[in-house]
Amino acid sequence: MLEIKRLSVEDARILMEEAVKASQAINVPMCIAITDESGNLIAFERMDGGKIASISIAIDKAFTSATARRATHIYNENCVPGKPSYGIHNTNGGRFCIVGGGLPVTADGVVVGGIGISSGTAAEDQTVGEMALEQFYKRTGYRP
């Protein structure tokens, strides 16, 4: 029998609050998605001004980071011809996202969910995700 750790709705709310604050700090309205460890959506918000096209991108970034257990920017670096992950972006019905801004959420070294940020540049999206996670860990006491 397996015991599975996953984000609670309250955890997702805290992550969302911190992602919104981080987005406001860099003055870029974002689409923010939070999933459980299986990539299923727990929470989503499109801030006023967040790009409509970024809705599905944020969700796919969260899905990818949770299910692949790695940040999406890592796959971007390795998804070019001749590299080990080339073509991976075509898997999972095209949901596997290799653009920066998707980060796994961990608790004591176990992936419990994913956060996906989209509407800025890949670097801005990643920065917002990292800022949100940093504050999430401070507020909850979880250790990455």
N, C-alpha and C positions, 0 to 999 in steps of 0.2 A: 504494500500500500504506500502511495506517495502522499507526502504532506506538501501542500503548495502554499507559498507565501504570495500575497498579492496586495496591491494598493487598495485601500478602502476609499469610499466616496469622500470621506473627510480628508484623507491624504491628498486626493485629487483636487479638492477645493483649495487646500494650502498651496499646492503646486501651481494651480491656476492663478491664485492671488499673486504669487511671487513672479510668475511669468508676465502678468499684466503690469506689475510695478517695473519690472526690468524693461519691458517694451516702452513704457512711458519714460523711463530714464534715458533711453537712447532716441526717443521721439519718433519711433516707427510703430504704427499700429499693426498688430499681428493677428494671425489666425493661430490658435493654440489648441492642440489636441493632446489628451492624456488617455493612455490605454492601460489595461492590465497586462500581466506577463504573457498572455496569449495573443496580444495585439487587438483585443476587443475594446472598443471605445467606452471610456468611463465619463469623460467630460470634454466639452468643446466650447470654444468661444471665438467669435470673429469680432475683434474690436472695431469700433467705428473707424472706417477707413482701411480696414484689412482687405486685401485683394480677394475677390470672389474666386479666382483661379487657385488661390492658396488654400482654400477650404480642404479639398481632397489631398493636396500636397502635404499639409500639416498632419492630416490623419494618416497618410501613408508613411510619413517620417516616423511617427510614433509607433505604428505597426512594425516597421522595419527594425527600429532600435530595440523594441521589446522582444520580438521573435528571433532576431538574429543575435541579440545580446551584445550588440556593438553600436557605436555611434555611426550615423550614416556617412559622415565625411570620410571615415576609414575606407568604406567601400568605394567612394568616389576616387580616391587615390589609387585603388587597385582594380578599377573597372575600365581598363583601357586595353586595347589589343596587346597580347603578349603577357599580360599580368594575370595573376591567379583567379581574380574574381570577374574577369571579362565576361559579359553577358548575363551576370546575375540580376541585373535590373529588369530583365525580361521574365523573371520567375514570379510565382505567386500571382498570376493573372495581371502582371504589370504593376503590382502594388509595391514591389521592392524598390525603395527610394534610395538613391545614392548621392543625393544633394545634402550638404551640411545643414544641420538644424534638428536632427533627430538624435536623442540621447536616451540610453537605458536608465531607468531608475532602479537603484539597488538598495538593499538593506542587508547589512552584514555579509556583503559579497554575493548576495543572491539577487538576480534580476526579478523585480516585482512589478515592473511596468515600463512604460516608455512615454517620453514627451516629444512632441513634434511642433516645431515653430516654423511659420512661413509667412512671408510678405515682404521681408527685407532682402538684402543680399544673403548668400549662404553664410557669410561670416557674421552678419548681424543676427541671423536666425540662430546660429550656433552660440553666439555670445549671450543672447537672451535665455536660451535653454540652460547654459552653464550657470548664469546668474540665478535663475530660478532654482536650480538644483542646490546650489550653495546655500541659499536662504532656507530652502526646504529642510536640508539636513540640520541646519542650526535650530530651526523651529521645532522639529520633531524629535531630535536627538538620535535619529537613525544614523548608522555609520555606513558610508558607501562600501 
